[in-house]
Amino acid sequence: MGLLRFGLPAALVAVGLVTAPYIQRFNPANRPVDAWALALIVVAGAATAFRARWPLPTLVVVVLSTTTYLTVGYPYGPIMFSVAVAVFEVARRRSLPTASLWCGGALAVLLVHLLTNSAALDGYLGLAPGSAWVAIPFTLGVARRLVVEAGTRERLEAERRLVDAERLRLAQEVHDVVGHGLAAIQMQADIALHLQRTKPDQAAVALEAISRASADALAELRTTLAEISPDAPDRAPTPGLAHLDALVARVEAAGLTVGVVRRGTPSPVPSAVDVAAYRVLQEALTNVVKHSAHPKASVVVEHGPASLTLVVSNQNLTGAPPSEGIGITGMRRRVEHLGGTLTAAQHDRTFEVRAILPLTPSS
């Protein structure tokens, strides 16, 4: 950037100083190039060094120097490149209304020489050179600014989508953990209240289950929140299918009977698939605890050569399919994010959640 900032002004000054004496030969009617002409070329070229920081003052200095140069009768030459550079920077770095106003004014001032320079082109032909040196760089500068602004908007939008996606992922994780824990605690609390009235001596068992369920939920919640700070010292292992038995034990402690069937040959699965599978099973069983009047569910985990299939079903005594809430929506989002499919449907009087996760996730 430093080389471009000072290299371009140096080049404009050098080209102007070298070529100005020779341009005089093409039109002897112009005023001979002298020390004042060279000084104006230097001022116009050197001013462009400040074009990025002060584009409007730079435009003023360059246009006034160039107009003075042309008005007193010096020949057209590379000094016009300084005008083009200054106009380009204003159009690039200022809004369209502001740039149009300043560059339009610059053009009006620049064309003053048509009234005083006898060597200038006559009539409308005289407008063409000055107008071109402003209109063309102005158009290029506006186009450049629009491209940069579009790129900035796209980058900000991409960053916003990433932030929103991360928030959604963390919200889903917290929902799964807290929802599962609270469902188990609520059921155990109901059992404790019932036992307190009928068998007070056994209420302690339910209270112990509540304590275990809350401790497990808090531990898993800390694991989820620790993902925000990867260097957290108490970060726990990410849950997966290896924790299925512990999940089933917690659900059964809440009063639900769960039958687990494993099919196929278990093999290592990608971490993302492992976590998604655990969360799907957790949420499906939590929904049974919260919504089903029949406290029994069956779980099938089938390992295939290219996919992992999960099925959670329970008897729906009402026969009416439950409405999809944040739980089923979240499960489907998890599975589809990895290129899989999830269905939650009523079959006769059995409600079934079926998820198929590819072992080579697409995302």
Secondary structure, 3 states (H helix, E strand, C coil): CHHHHHHHHHHHHHHHHHHHHHHHHHCCCCCCCCHHHHHHHHHHHHHHHHCCCCHHHHHHHHHHHHHHHHHCCCCCCCHHHHHHHHHHHHHHHCCHHHHHHHHHHHHHHHHHHHHCCCCCCCHHHHHHHHHHHHHHHHHHHHHHHHHHHHHHHHHHHHHHHHHHHHHHHHHHHHHHHHHHHHHHHHHHHHHHHHHHHHCHHHHHHHHHHHHHHHHHHHHHHHHHHHCCCCCCCCCCCCCCHHHHHHHHHHHHHCCCEEEEEEECCCCCCCHHHHHHHHHHHHHHHHHHHHHCCCCEEEEEEEECCCEEEEEEEEECCCCCCCCCCHHHHHHHHHHHHCCCEEEEEEECCEEEEEEEEECCCCC
